[in-house]
Structures are given as C-alpha cells and as structure tokens.
C-alpha cells in the first residue's frame, strides 16, 4: 500500500517536537499510557448513556507486553478504539488531538477527567522506536485498522485482524548504541520503575506478565529450598492518589507512610498540608514540612522543587518554580488538570497557570507555619531549628523583597529568659517609652549577652534580641522597620538609653577631656574614628561601638567571605567607661606619662576587640605591651 504523507509534511517539525518538548526519552511510556487511559475514559463516558456498553469500571485495563527477541514493547487498552478516519486525523496530523476535541464537550468534561491535550505525546515514541504499529478497532465495529510508520517519511493505513475493541501500539525499539541502551525498556525492573514514577495514579490497572521466583513445593527438610520461576500477571500501579481522597478519611499514619516512602525520610514530617484549591488556579496539593534538614540541604548540590502532576500523571519530579527559595525545604506535590503533559521545563517557566499555583502554594505554606507557631510552639521551634536560617536568608535576599512574607516567621533568642521569641512577641511587650527594637550580635547568644552595651540596655529594663547567625543582622537591616519600630544594634553609636541629665554630664566630661581623647585617637590612627567617654557600659572598662551603615558584626561576616581580602571596614569608636576607675587613671597618665598612656590605649583597643568577639590584630605587640606595664 502506498505511503501517505503527514499533513504537516515536515520532518523538521516532528524532529523539533521530539527533541525539544521532551527532556528525557523515558517519557514515551508515560505518554502512551496516558493516551490509553483517555481511550478508556471515553468508552466509560459512553457507557453512562449507551446501554450497549456493558463493561463495568473494573473491566477496563491497560496491558503491557514485551518481547526481547523481537525487541518490541506493546501498550494495549480495551477502550473506545479508532476508526480509519480517526487514525488518519489523530496520528496522520502532527499536533492533532482527539482527547483535546473530546474535552471541549462540557458535559463530558464534568464526568471524565481526560489527560491528553495537544496530541504530540504519541510521537515521543519515535525517540526510542524505529517503527510504530497501531492496530485499533472501534467498540461495536466489525473491522479493524492498522496504522504504521517509520517516522516523518509517512505512514500507511490498511485493514487488519483484531479480535477485541480497543487500541494496541507496538514499538520496534532502536538498536542500542554507545549513548543509549534502548533494550532497558524491555526489562521488567525498568518498566515497573517508569510506571511507578510517572503513571502510578492512572485510574485503571496497568498490567504486565512478570516473573516471580518461588520456592518449590515438597523440598527436603533441613536442605536449602530450590526455586522455580513462575510467570504471573501483576498490576504495576496503585491507581488511587492519596491527595485526591478527602483529608477527613486519611489517617496521620497514612500521610506519614506516604511521606517516608515518597521522599525517603526516616522521620515523620513536622507538618502535613493537604489542600484542594479551586478558582483561577485549580489543583490538589499535598505538602510536607520536614522535621530535620537533609544532609545536603545547605549545599549547592541540594535541588528544591515539588513533584508536578497533571491528572495523576507526573510531569516533573522536581519543579523548582512551584516554591520560592526561602521555602525550598518543603517537600510534596501539586496535581493540576489545567497543566499539559506535553510541556518542557523551559515552557513551564512561562506558564501563567503554574505561576498562579506557585503564589497560592506560597501563601498556604506561610499560613500553615503561622498556625503551627500559634498552636504547637514546641514543634515550630523544632522546625525553626532546622530551617530558620533559610527563612532569614530569604529575608535578606533580593534586597528584602520578601520581608512581608517572612518577618512574622522569624525567631531570635531574647534576654527575656533566653528563649526564642518572634518580632511580634517582642513588640507586644515593649515599654511604653521604648521606640527601637534592640539587638546584640555575638558568636553565641551568651556571647552577645555579655557585651557591655547589651548588659547596659538590659539593666535599663529593655529587652534585647541576641543574634548569633551570620545572616541575622543582615536580615534585620533588610526588614528595616517592624510595626513602625526600627532596629538598633546596642553596639551602634546611635544607642540612646541615657537620661537628659546623664547626657549633659557625659557631654561635659568629653569636652573637658577633648585633648586627651584626641591624643588616644592619634595613637590608634585609622583603626578608630574617635575615642570618647561613655556612660552606658555598666561595670566594663571599655568597648567598641560602630558608626555608619556597617556594624562590627557585619564587618566580620563580610571579611570572612571568599575574595574579600579584609577590605570591609566598619567605622569604629573606642568607648571608655566614664564611671570606671580607669577613666581617672587615664587623665593622670595624660598629664605626666603619655608614653604609658599610648601603651594603655593600644591595650584597651585590643581588649575592646576581644570583648566584641573579634581577633587581636597584633598579638605579639599586645603581649609585649602588657609585659612592659608589669615591670
């Protein structure tokens, strides 16, 4: 029979669809199984109004068969089948879809969830096959037809024998080469893997003859049993998606089992989020908040993303566009009938429906985390211990664009009983006269608490947040203000907790010692921008304060980054406790022993750096100075 040409008459178009729409060759099996499922759906829909269709829901099946010698893989269904005209229209026209046409029937759409849309999925089979044969017989018809093609060169359609209704697609696999082992698609383990990965939730059973190794009966007692190979028919898919069952009918143990098996975690999640969203973005989602971070979470090798399904068929194992980076710890899946199977990763990035889903998912994650914070503080703090750092990075990244999403989820150790508190809790108990939110930075919360300025602020009755992660201060700077309150580092020169009387006294003392303080500043050179007296150091003799946009803590973090070369410098002020006996001693040295005052100034500067958690710039010089003063 003469070959017919594809109506597009374009080998280039067929090559483009195969090579650019699909990223992985294995996707062909998902596409053909989905087409078979659609054919079953159409016949089932007909049975609702046509008494001649006597099949029950349990009678519909998808059968897989493999022949290693002939190198063929067959996918068969007992669905509606196709006429000669339908074979030509649906398979002879690239990008023509019978399923898409069926979905335009509103009455059908309400009763049956058809998977296919664009009609290009069938041609993905040419990624693995040199020849494809399709034998089909319409339900109720006597004749059957065979469509056959070896690719873009054309196809034939001719009568054939087929005992039952439905469609049977046989792929003649390409020979193996150095890059691809097409024969793997004939192996039982590979077929099971692909069905479980992509088509586990197809609503009809997917069956295949498999081999089982069983011990022979009647073996001798005390001897190792002999085994025999038995061929049986196995159902490869589980059919019913957990996320499409009503949440009220699912137990916590079922959720946890699904999570452990699907995401290979040994521990139950700290929170399960099961939702059905309808409207502009209609989808089911099943999300999990892990109770601990994966071993590679804070590394470049970690890959975020949710599993993306269309009507129970997996499109992508990890769709990164569904969750923002700051919620990258969330595991789970989204299933939407509004998304096409035949879509590439690149096309998904520009899909409007996907963006609507992503925004809805983001809002849901935030609201559920806030509920957890309010209802189960212990579990939330466990979650925060694992992923709080990621939330803070999320606030800092993109110039604080996401601060409104994340600010209420943050927690910091407080001077109030050394417990974690939220910014909302801190603000709720601020003193009436208090304007800023105070914080102190250190290697640990205890180190931050021991800063002279932190002790002074707490001594005045104000609460202080202790920041110990490198990103903490950057995150607060990105937030800027919270509930109309600014953030103030206790080590910043703008700290203002003194009374008017104390301010006047301090001003007078600094003016009277102006020459001495200038001498000390000149001794230290450009290491500090000024030396001055302070009345806010409680019992500590000395400390460093910062001026300008970069604090001492930020200087330390930035200089620890690769290629920084220590170029970042905070504007620092050496503060001397006016109420410490040292202040009077320095005045005496200035009058009669300025060399000794210079040595003391260098020692005080080194001491202030150590108190602030920084290294001493010249340990040898410091050691010699201390020894000289001891003589």
C-alpha positions in Angstrom: 0.0 0.0 0.0 1.3 3.5 -0.9 2.6 5.5 1.9 0.7 8.7 2.9 2.5 11.8 3.9 1.8 13.5 7.2 -0.4 16.5 6.7 2.3 18.8 8.0 4.7 17.3 5.5 7.5 18.4 7.8 10.2 16.1 9.1 11.7 19.2 10.8 8.5 19.8 12.9 8.5 16.2 14.1 12.2 16.3 15.0 11.6 19.6 16.9 8.7 18.2 18.9 10.6 15.0 19.8 13.9 16.8 20.7 12.7 20.0 22.4 9.4 19.3 24.0 10.6 16.2 25.8 13.7 16.3 28.0 14.0 12.5 28.7 13.4 9.6 26.3 11.7 7.6 29.0 8.8 9.9 28.9 7.3 8.0 25.9 5.8 5.3 28.2 4.0 7.9 30.2 2.5 9.5 27.1 1.3 6.2 25.6 -0.2 5.0 28.9 -1.9 8.4 29.3 -3.4 8.0 25.8 -4.6 4.5 26.7 -6.2 5.9 29.8 -8.0 8.6 27.8 -9.4 5.9 25.4 -10.8 4.0 28.4 -12.3 7.2 29.8 -14.1 7.9 26.5 -15.7 4.4 26.5 -16.6 4.7 30.1 -18.3 8.1 29.4 -20.2 6.5 26.6 -21.4 3.6 28.9 -23.2 6.2 31.0 -25.7 6.8 28.3 -25.3 3.8 25.9 -26.8 0.5 27.2 -24.9 -1.4 24.6 -21.7 -0.8 26.5 -21.9 -3.4 29.2 -18.4 -3.1 30.7 -18.1 -2.1 34.3 -15.4 0.2 35.6 -13.4 -2.8 36.8 -13.3 -4.3 33.2 -11.1 -1.5 31.8 -7.4 -2.3 31.7 -4.1 -1.3 30.1 -1.9 -4.2 29.2 1.9 -4.0 28.6 3.7 -6.8 26.8 7.4 -7.1 25.9 9.3 -9.4 23.5 13.0 -9.3 24.0 13.8 -11.4 20.9 11.7 -9.2 18.6 12.7 -6.1 20.6 9.1 -4.9 20.8 7.1 -3.2 23.5 3.3 -3.2 23.3 0.8 -1.0 25.1 -2.8 -2.1 24.7 -6.2 -0.9 26.0 -9.8 -2.1 25.7 -11.1 1.4 25.2 -13.1 3.1 22.5 -10.7 2.4 19.7 -10.3 4.4 16.5 -11.8 4.3 13.0 -9.7 4.6 9.8 -10.6 8.3 9.6 -9.6 8.8 13.3 -6.3 7.1 12.8 -5.6 9.4 9.9 -6.8 12.5 11.7 -5.2 11.8 15.1 -2.0 10.1 14.0 -1.6 11.4 10.5 -1.7 15.0 11.6 1.1 16.1 13.9 -0.3 18.0 17.0 -3.9 16.9 16.3 -5.5 15.6 19.5 -8.7 13.5 19.8 -8.6 14.0 23.5 -8.5 17.7 23.2 -11.6 17.7 21.0 -13.3 15.4 23.5 -12.5 17.9 26.3 -14.4 20.6 24.5 -17.6 18.8 25.3 -18.7 20.4 28.6 -20.9 17.5 29.6 -18.1 15.0 29.1 -15.6 17.2 31.0 -17.8 17.1 34.1 -17.9 13.3 34.2 -14.5 12.3 32.9 -11.0 13.8 33.5 -9.2 13.4 30.2 -5.4 13.7 30.4 -4.2 14.4 26.9 -4.4 17.9 25.2 -2.1 18.7 22.4 -1.7 15.3 20.6 2.1 15.4 20.3 2.6 12.8 23.0 2.2 9.8 20.7 5.2 11.0 18.6 7.5 10.8 21.6 7.6 7.1 20.9 9.9 7.8 17.9 12.6 8.8 20.4 13.0 5.1 21.2 11.4 3.3 18.2 12.4 2.9 14.6 8.9 1.7 13.7 5.5 2.0 15.3 2.4 -0.1 14.6 -1.0 0.9 15.8 -3.9 -1.7 15.5 -7.3 -0.4 16.5 -10.9 -1.5 16.5 -13.8 0.7 17.5 -16.2 -0.6 20.1 -19.2 -2.2 18.3 -17.4 -2.2 14.9 -16.5 -5.4 12.9 -13.5 -4.1 11.1 -10.1 -3.1 12.5 -7.4 -0.9 11.0 -3.6 -0.8 11.2 -1.6 2.4 11.1 2.2 2.0 10.6 5.1 4.5 10.3 8.8 4.7 10.5 8.9 8.4 11.2 8.5 11.6 9.2 8.7 9.9 5.8 5.0 9.0 6.1 2.6 6.3 7.2 0.2 3.6 5.9 -3.3 2.7 7.0 -4.8 -0.7 6.0 -7.3 -3.3 7.3 -6.2 -5.8 9.8 -7.5 -8.5 12.1 -8.1 -7.7 15.8 -10.4 -9.8 18.0 -11.3 -7.2 20.6 -12.1 -3.5 20.6 -9.5 -1.0 21.7 -6.0 0.0 20.6 -2.7 -1.8 20.5 0.5 0.1 20.0 3.7 -1.8 19.2 7.1 -0.2 19.3 10.0 -1.7 17.5 12.9 -0.4 19.6 16.0 1.2 18.2 19.3 -0.8 18.4 21.5 0.0 21.4 24.5 2.3 20.9 27.3 3.8 22.9 25.0 6.5 24.3 21.7 4.7 24.8 20.5 1.3 25.9 17.0 1.1 24.4 16.8 -2.6 25.4 16.4 -1.4 29.0 12.9 -0.5 28.2 12.2 -4.3 27.8 13.3 -5.1 31.3 10.7 -5.7 34.0 12.5 -3.6 36.6 12.7 -0.6 34.2 9.0 -0.8 33.2 8.0 -1.0 36.8 10.2 2.0 37.7 8.7 4.1 34.9 5.1 3.2 35.7 5.6 3.9 39.4 7.4 7.2 38.6 5.0 8.7 36.0 1.8 6.7 35.9 1.2 5.3 39.4 -2.0 7.1 39.8 -3.6 6.3 36.4 -7.2 5.3 37.5 -7.2 2.0 35.5 -5.0 -1.0 36.3 -1.7 -1.3 34.3 -0.9 -5.0 34.0 2.1 -6.9 32.7 3.3 -10.5 32.8 6.1 -10.7 35.3 8.4 -13.4 36.6 8.4 -14.5 40.3 10.9 -16.7 42.0 9.2 -19.1 44.4 10.5 -22.0 46.5 9.5 -25.4 45.0 7.0 -27.3 47.0 7.9 -30.6 48.6 11.6 -29.8 49.3 13.5 -32.0 51.7 13.5 -30.8 55.3 16.8 -29.3 56.5 18.0 -28.5 53.0 18.0 -25.1 51.3 14.9 -24.8 49.2 15.0 -24.9 45.4 13.4 -22.1 43.5 11.4 -22.1 40.3 10.3 -19.2 38.1 6.6 -18.6 37.8 5.0 -16.2 35.3 2.1 -14.2 36.7 0.1 -11.1 35.7 0.9 -8.2 38.0 -0.8 -4.8 38.4 2.0 -2.2 38.3 0.2 0.9 39.6 -1.6 1.8 42.8 -4.3 3.8 40.9 -5.8 6.0 43.7 -3.8 9.1 44.6 -3.7 9.8 48.3 -4.1 13.5 47.7 -7.4 13.1 45.9 -9.0 11.3 48.8 -10.9 13.5 51.4 -8.5 14.7 54.1 -11.0 13.6 56.7 -10.7 10.0 55.6 -6.9 9.9 55.7 -5.1 9.0 59.0 -1.9 10.6 60.1 -0.1 7.3 59.8 -1.1 7.1 56.1 0.3 10.6 55.5 3.5 9.8 57.3 3.9 6.5 55.4 3.4 8.2 52.1 5.9 10.9 53.0 8.6 8.4 54.2 8.2 6.2 51.1 7.9 9.0 48.5 10.7 11.3 49.9 13.0 8.7 51.6 12.9 10.2 55.1 13.3 8.1 58.2 11.4 10.6 60.4 7.8 11.8 60.1 7.2 15.4 58.9 6.6 18.2 61.5 3.6 19.4 59.5 1.4 18.0 56.7 -0.6 20.4 54.4 -3.3 18.8 52.3 -5.4 21.2 50.3 -7.8 21.5 47.3 -7.8 24.8 45.6 -10.5 25.9 43.1 -10.9 29.0 41.1 -8.4 30.7 38.8 -5.8 28.1 39.8 -7.5 24.7 40.4 -5.3 22.0 41.9 -4.7 19.5 44.6 -1.6 19.7 46.8 0.0 17.6 49.4 2.9 19.3 51.1 5.2 18.3 54.0 7.4 20.3 56.3 10.3 18.0 57.3 11.3 17.8 60.9 15.0 18.0 60.0 17.2 19.3 57.2 18.6 16.8 54.7 22.3 16.3 55.0 22.9 18.3 51.8 20.3 21.0 52.4 22.7 23.9 52.9 24.9 22.9 50.0 24.9 23.7 46.3 24.0 20.1 45.4 20.6 20.3 47.1 17.8 20.5 44.5 14.5 22.1 45.5 11.1 21.6 44.0 7.7 19.9 44.2 6.5 16.9 42.2 4.2 18.2 39.5 1.3 16.1 38.2 -1.4 16.6 35.6 -4.5 14.5 36.5 -2.4 12.0 38.4 0.4 11.7 35.8 3.8 13.1 36.7 5.1 15.9 34.6 8.2 16.7 36.5 9.8 15.2 39.6 11.2 18.4 41.0 9.5 21.6 39.7 11.6 24.4 41.2 9.2 27.1 40.1 6.5 25.9 42.5 8.3 27.0 45.6 10.4 30.1 46.4 14.0 29.5 47.6 13.1 30.5 51.2 10.6 27.6 51.3 12.9 25.2 49.5 12.7 22.8 52.4 9.1 22.0 51.6 8.6 18.5 50.0 5.4 17.3 48.3 3.4 17.5 45.1 0.9 19.5 43.1 -1.6 18.0 40.8 -3.5 20.2 38.3 -5.7 19.1 35.4 -5.1 22.6 33.9 -1.5 21.8 33.0 -0.5 19.9 29.9 1.6 16.7 30.0 3.3 17.8 26.8 5.3 20.7 28.2 9.0 21.2 28.8 10.9 22.6 31.7 11.5 25.8 29.7 7.9 26.2 28.7 6.8 25.7 32.4 8.8 28.7 33.4 6.5 30.9 31.3 3.2 29.1 32.1 0.7 31.5 33.7 -1.2 28.8 35.4 1.9 27.5 37.1 2.7 30.9 38.4 -0.8 31.2 39.9 -0.4 27.8 41.6 3.0 28.8 42.9 1.6 32.0 44.5 -1.2 30.1 46.1 1.2 27.4 47.4 3.4 30.1 48.9 0.5 31.7 50.8 -0.6 28.4 52.1 2.8 27.4 53.4 3.1 30.7 55.3 -0.4 30.5 56.8 0.2 26.9 57.9 3.5 27.7 59.5 1.9 30.6 61.4 -0.8 28.2 62.6 1.9 25.8 63.8 3.7 28.6 65.6 0.5 29.6 67.4 -0.9 26.1 68.1 2.3 24.0 68.8 5.2 26.1 69.8 7.5 23.1 70.6 7.0 21.7 67.1 7.5 25.1 65.4 10.7 25.6 67.3 11.9 22.2 66.2 11.2 23.2 62.6 12.8 26.6 63.1 16.0 24.9 64.5 16.3 23.1 61.1 15.2 25.8 58.7 15.2 29.1 60.4 18.5 30.0 58.8 16.8 29.6 55.4 14.0 31.9 56.3 16.5 34.6 57.4 18.4 34.2 54.1 15.1 34.6 52.4 14.5 38.0 54.1 18.0 39.2 53.2 18.0 38.0 49.6 16.5 40.1 46.8 17.0 43.3 48.8 14.3 42.5 51.3 11.6 41.9 48.7 10.1 39.0 50.7 10.3 40.6 54.2 6.5 40.9 54.4 6.1 37.1 53.8 8.8 36.0 56.3 9.1 38.6 59.1 6.4 37.0 61.3 8.0 33.6 61.0 11.4 34.7 62.3 12.6 34.0 65.9 15.6 35.2 67.9 16.9 34.4 71.4 15.7 37.1 73.8 17.3 38.5 77.0 13.9 37.6 78.5 14.6 34.1 79.9 17.0 33.4 77.0 14.1 31.9 75.0 13.2 32.2 71.3 10.7 35.0 70.6 9.1 36.4 67.4 9.3 40.0 66.5 5.6 40.3 67.1 6.0 39.0 70.7 8.9 41.4 71.3 6.9 44.4 70.2 3.8 43.3 72.2 5.8 43.8 75.5 7.9 46.8 74.7 7.9 49.5 77.3 5.7 52.5 76.6 8.7 54.9 76.2 10.7 52.4 74.1 11.0 53.3 70.4 13.6 50.9 68.8 14.0 47.1 68.9 17.3 46.4 70.5 19.6 43.6 69.4 23.2 42.5 70.1 25.5 40.3 68.0 27.9 37.6 69.1 29.2 34.2 68.2 26.6 32.7 70.5 23.6 34.1 72.4 25.6 34.0 75.6 28.5 35.9 74.0 26.1 38.6 72.7 24.6 38.9 76.2 28.0 39.6 77.7 28.6 42.7 75.6 28.9 45.7 77.8 26.3 47.6 75.8 23.8 44.7 76.0 24.2 44.5 79.7 23.6 48.2 80.0 20.4 48.1 77.9 19.0 45.1 79.8 19.9 46.9 83.1 17.7 49.7 82.0 14.8 47.3 81.7 14.7 46.9 78.0 14.6 43.5 76.1 17.4 42.7 73.8 17.5 40.2 70.9 20.7 38.1 70.8 21.8 37.4 67.2 24.3 34.6 66.7 24.0 33.6 63.0 26.0 35.4 60.4 22.9 36.4 58.4 20.9 37.7 61.4 21.9 41.4 61.3 21.7 41.5 57.5 18.1 40.1 57.8 17.1 42.8 60.3 18.7 45.5 58.2 16.7 44.2 55.2 13.4 44.3 57.2 14.2 47.9 58.1 11.2 48.5 60.4 8.8 46.2 62.1 5.4 47.5 63.3 6.9 51.0 62.8 9.8 50.3 65.1 13.4 50.5 63.8 16.2 48.1 64.8 19.1 49.4 66.8 22.4 47.5 67.4 23.4 48.0 71.0 26.9 48.5 69.8 25.9 51.3 67.5 26.8 54.9 68.4 23.1 55.8 67.9 22.2 53.8 71.0 20.3 56.3 73.2 19.2 55.0 76.6 20.6 57.7 78.9 18.5 60.4 80.6 18.9 64.0 79.7 20.9 64.6 82.9 23.2 61.8 82.1 23.7 63.1 78.5 24.6 66.6 79.8 27.1 65.2 82.2 28.7 62.9 79.5 28.9 65.8 77.1 30.7 67.9 79.6 33.2 65.2 80.5 34.1 64.5 76.8 34.6 68.3 76.3 36.9 68.6 79.3 39.0 65.6 78.2 39.0 66.6 74.5 42.8 66.8 74.2 43.4 63.5 75.9 40.9 61.7 73.8 42.4 63.3 70.7 45.8 62.0 71.7 44.4 58.5 72.2 42.8 58.7 68.7 46.0 59.7 67.1 47.8 56.8 68.9 45.4 54.3 67.2 45.5 56.1 63.8 42.8 55.0 61.4 41.8 51.9 63.5 39.1 54.1 65.1 37.3 57.2 64.0 37.2 58.6 67.6 37.8 57.9 71.3 35.3 59.1 73.8 33.8 58.5 77.2 30.5 56.5 77.6 28.1 56.3 80.4 26.4 53.0 79.2 29.0 50.3 79.9 27.9 49.4 83.4 31.0 47.7 85.1 33.0 47.2 81.9 36.0 49.5 81.3 36.0 49.7 77.5 34.2 48.6 74.3 34.0 49.3 70.6 31.0 51.0 69.0 30.3 51.4 65.3 29.2 54.3 63.2 27.6 54.3 59.7 26.0 51.5 57.8 28.3 48.7 58.6 28.5 47.3 62.1 31.3 45.4 63.7 29.5 42.1 63.3 28.8 42.8 59.6 32.5 43.7 59.0 33.5 40.3 60.5 31.0 38.4 58.3 31.8 40.2 55.1 35.6 39.8 55.6 35.2 36.1 56.0 33.7 35.7 52.6 35.8 34.5 49.7 37.9 37.1 47.9 37.1 39.8 50.4 40.8 40.4 51.3 39.7 42.1 54.6 38.7 45.2 52.6 35.5 45.9 54.5 36.0 48.2 57.5 33.4 49.5 60.0 33.7 52.9 61.3 34.5 52.2 65.0 34.7 54.3 68.1 36.7 53.3 71.2 34.4 54.0 74.2 35.8 54.3 77.7 33.5 53.8 80.7 33.3 57.2 82.4 32.2 55.6 85.7 35.1 53.1 85.8 38.3 54.0 87.9 40.2 53.6 84.7 38.9 56.9 83.4 40.6 58.9 86.2 43.8 56.9 85.8 44.0 57.8 82.1 43.7 61.5 82.9 46.7 61.2 85.3 48.8 59.4 82.6 48.0 62.1 80.1 49.3 64.8 82.4 52.6 63.1 83.2 53.2 59.7 81.4 52.0 60.0 77.8 54.1 57.1 76.6 52.5 54.9 79.1 49.0 56.3 78.1 49.8 55.4 74.5 50.6 51.8 75.5 47.5 51.6 77.6 45.4 52.9 74.7 46.7 50.1 72.4 45.9 47.6 75.1 42.4 49.0 75.7 41.7 48.8 71.9 42.8 45.2 71.8 40.7 44.4 74.9 37.7 46.1 73.2 38.1 43.9 70.1 38.3 40.7 72.2 35.1 41.8 74.1 33.4 42.3 70.8 34.3 38.8 69.6 37.0 39.9 67.1 40.6 38.9 66.8 43.5 40.9 68.1 45.3 42.5 65.1 48.8 42.2 66.5 49.1 39.6 69.4 52.8 40.0 69.7 52.6 43.7 70.2 49.9 43.3 72.8 51.9 40.7 74.7 54.9 43.0 74.8 52.9 46.0 75.9 51.3 44.0 78.8 54.7 42.7 79.9 56.2 46.3 79.8 53.4 47.6 82.0 54.0 44.8 84.5 57.7 45.7 85.0 
